[in-house]
Amino acid sequence: MSCIAPCERPKKNQELADPNDLTTCYPIENIDMVLEWEPPRMSWASKVIPRVKRTKHVYKGYTRCEQDANPGVAVSRRNVPKTLFCHDMRGGYLDDRLVEGSDDNSAFNFFRWSGIDIFVYFSHKFLTIPPVTWINAAHRNGVTVLGTIITEGQEGEELCSNLLHDQEKVQRLCDKLATVCQHYGFSGYLLNIENKIAKKQLKNLLFFVRELRAQLKRISHENLLLWYDSVDETTGKLDWQNKLNKQNWSFFDSCDGIFLNYGWNDECLQISFTNAGERHLDVFVGIDVFGRGCIGGGGFNCKEAMSLIRRYNLSAAIFAPGWVHECQEEEHTFLQRDYQFWANLYEYLYVSGPSQLPFDTSFCIGAGLNFYQKGKISKKGHWHNLNKQDFQVCDLLGWADFEEHSCISFYENDAYSGGTCLILKKSNQSDKYHEHRLFVSEFRTTEYDYLILKSSVKLLKEESKGEFELYIRTQSEEGVQSKHYLKPDKDHFHKLSHKRWVNRIFSTDPGIGMVIEIGYRMSKVDAILLGRLSIIKEPLTL
């Protein structure tokens, strides 16, 4: 099946350099370089941060601004379909390859991590090592990061032929690939063999898959290996199946999951679900945002494909969502297109949030017009560095036909720390309270715990008047939920201002159980800037 791509792909970045460069992240171009690779004494790998833990339970994503919204039904992360984000942005390694970032604040960005389970960095080089900028942005938000191993065309056919005739060479390669993964701090690979394989070597291809997975699991049981639906295991031909069947079953059975090609239909989904059995959540159905051979034609109509995938309770692999940036038009900015694209998909995502205390975020997206520290500009000028992206909220809502009707979005003309803050808006003009969640969470508390929440807020306009409060939703050990509206501590109460950031401190004794949601409530005021939120737990003084 074919369809018209929403726009043509720009030329890929062809620049290459030493993959061990301290200031720049690059792929490893060929198999010989991998076999010769040794962990460098110094590298940017030292800057990689560990992946934080997220909530074990998830909630359906909100699709619109809601007053008095409840979090919905919590479901175990293990029991819901996953969402994979496969980065394919003009061949990769653009500004994001620079460890210290660039001065182009308009470079591609992503910040909707709460609805993403796996991030794959993709390029057309043999071994794609995710840049530290993306690793840290994802890890800071609790998302698993994978690199890519790819062989293509005649060159790939020759590479595979030379590799697969020798099991000892396969073992050495797998050991190196796992060691590279360990050194640079990511969690596995998408394996994409897009060339035919000699029939006599299919047994060794399967050995390669199993050996690589075993080596990755040796390092960490959380590491993953995903197989891309490509080679027919019975013939060795490059023959995309678009479903899970006997032509790719052995590869699926030897991996942690399969990334299906994009040319599927309803029948393919039904077959895949049936064949996968209890492992149906390990089937990642491909959606090409550029619309190549996919239901709905991609672009802003990816919702059509996603709705069908979720109907069969299968996981989804969104390929090349950088389309929102690559194909932006003069009348619609990247952020407008980004909001529009994800607004169409959010009802099919399962969002999660923080589960570790202390917790602290400035909501920075890793770019800005200026760089701020404690509410003041510390460095003037545009910048972009995903290393500096902070933990992001669950929901960014309220766009229709590229027009903003948002209660939660980003604001780049001011910040408390980094380059952006949140702007919180009332969804209507009434004088009633407007409230919305910021995070779902799993902060466990005992009868001896005291929570202290610190926020930095600022009025958007001089004439604004009104109040800002936080709330928490708790769940007892018996499963009973309660909502608690928090008043600012009197000892730290300051009137809100449009001229300066005001620090508001809220404290509460949540009791035995768990804090499952943090949100805000505002009255009268039309818009408030939220520049920071931190949460700590201290012993309750009797």
C-alpha angles and dihedrals in degrees: 000000000000138000138175114274113235090236140349119268115253119234115285124247106259100180115121134184142160108315089215093060110136094218103035135051119219140166125251104251105207144014096255091058089052093050090050094044119119126181105267119235089236128021143141087268088089088069095058113112124213119259111260121228119257133199117295089218126059137197135211113268119255116245100194143019109278135188118224088002118183121215094243125223117336114225130184114264088228092061102052132073116265131231121223121197111206110196112214107160115164091314094312134255097086121133087328090070091069110096093207094039131233141264094253104102089178093066118121115288139176127197109158093100097141090076096043126086103179131025118199120193108210136195136147095250119106096253117024111199110195112240116251089242092065094038092055096043090052096041092049087058095043098254125144115239125210132185125212134247111196139176121181142180126338093333090053092048091054092045092052092045091054093045102043098052090070121053091189090058089048090054092049091050093049091050091052093046091052091046091051088052091050094046096051095042104240127127112240143298150286104228111212115180103177101172135072121274125213108255092234089057098052091095090057091046088058089046088053091052094048094043093049092050091048091051091049092049089049088064096042133349087220093063116109139210118195125190121218114223101250124104120061105232092209099051107016091233123138096251120151109215099192087209141054109266143132090291092068105014097106091055091049091047090053096048140055091251148336128247105213121214118253102248096086131129135197092279091053090055092050092050092047093050092049095046094046093056111175090001096062090119088062091063108095108195112210123239115185108206089200087062099238107161097334138129112260095020097261124253115082089347095068085109089079092059094041094052091055092048092052091046086069093041092243128146120252133226112201108202122202101356084166082090087095088064102033094052101038116142132213094256094048122048125212092258092049090051092044093053091046093049097049094040086066092054105037096093088062095051128088111219128209135181146193123318103175131082136244092052126185133169138165092192089235113162094205099262140068152154089255137001117250135198121188091347098309132098108258096172126021122217141057119299142174125195122144088197086078096050112121136209108300132220123254099244135033104182152171114060125133126170089353092299119122119238093154134156093186124031141127127279120201102180092077139016141173095217129003119357109309143032134190123270113209117199135184112249091219140021098249124117091238123110119276118205138173139167121261099185141005107219148174107217107159116213137184133206088267097054129103121193122214117193118191122193134180112212139172135185115245096215135036094231094050119118130179144082140282125206138169127226135195130203115213134194122206125219087261091056097253113146126213133180119219123194110207124214119208114262109262092224090060101034117134128169114254116256139188090213100060143015113264121208113221120191122201124185133186145165103231096182128216115338134042140309103232101175141025120195145150138245125202133180135199095346114104099211138008131186116226111199104169143009125187130175127194133175121223134177113271111246112222 
